[in-house]
Amino acid sequence: MELVDSLKQILYEATPPPNGGKLIVIPELIRDTGSESIVQTLMVENNAYKAIVIKKMDAFFNQTEVEVTKDTDGKSRTAYYDICANITYCLYNMGTIGKDTEITSCEFFTKRNVVSGLFAAGPDIVGKKKDAFKIVRKNALSYLSQETFWK
């Protein structure tokens, strides 16, 4: 939930008001049927021209490769991990149906020696919260930089 709260704040602060109107970030994840009318109602209540709904958010580590090298003791294995954020946003304009956009942002995070690439345990996302916040921010700014967002 901390990541979702941070994401909402990033979106709000990084987005200038559209066409002199107001932009709102819906405060909760809305997944159920009828969400179109809920969002439109919230937009009217808040006098908002656009709304961003965060439909899905996941921050995780992805093992990208296992490198096997031979040395004097036999074989050694090094696993490589990226930190990733996968977020589905839905942008609403007043009076229009929302458009979903899924953004995945990843960047190299670490490598570590492992006994077996198949059973390698990656870093803990909760323990690396500071890094998770950074990749979520990168994802949000990538979403906001899309040309279609501003139309």
C-alpha positions, 0 to 999 in steps of 0.5 A, spaced: 500 500 500 505 504 501 507 503 494 500 505 491 500 511 495 507 513 493 505 512 486 498 516 487 502 522 489 507 522 484 502 522 479 498 528 482 505 532 483 508 530 476 501 532 472 500 539 470 492 541 470 489 539 463 486 545 459 485 549 466 481 544 469 483 539 474 486 532 474 484 527 480 487 521 482 482 516 484 484 514 491 483 507 491 484 501 486 477 500 482 476 493 479 469 492 479 464 492 474 460 499 474 467 503 475 466 507 469 460 510 472 463 511 479 469 514 476 465 519 472 461 521 478 468 522 482 470 527 476 463 531 476 464 531 484 471 534 484 470 538 477 476 534 474 477 534 467 481 528 467 482 522 472 487 516 473 485 510 476 491 505 478 488 498 476 493 494 478 500 494 481 506 489 482 513 491 484 518 485 483 525 482 482 526 478 475 531 473 474 534 475 467 540 470 467 544 465 470 551 465 468 555 458 469 563 459 469 568 453 470 573 454 475 578 450 479 573 448 484 568 446 478 562 450 476 560 457 479 553 460 477 551 467 478 544 469 477 542 476 475 536 480 477 532 486 475 527 490 479 521 491 475 514 495 476 508 493 472 502 498 473 496 498 469 493 505 469 486 507 466 485 514 464 479 518 463 477 524 460 470 527 462 465 524 458 469 518 455 470 511 457 477 510 460 483 507 456 487 502 459 495 502 459 500 497 462 507 499 463 513 495 465 519 498 467 525 494 469 532 495 470 538 491 473 539 491 480 544 485 482 547 479 481 549 474 486 552 467 486 547 461 487 548 453 488 543 452 482 540 457 477 533 453 478 532 454 485 536 461 486 532 466 491 532 473 489 532 479 493 526 481 497 522 486 495 519 489 502 527 489 504 528 493 498 523 498 499 527 504 497 529 501 490 522 499 489 519 506 490 524 508 485 522 503 479 515 505 481 517 513 480 520 511 473 514 507 471 509 513 473 514 518 469 514 513 463 506 513 463 506 521 463 511 522 458 506 518 453 504 522 447 497 519 448 496 522 455 496 529 453 491 528 448 
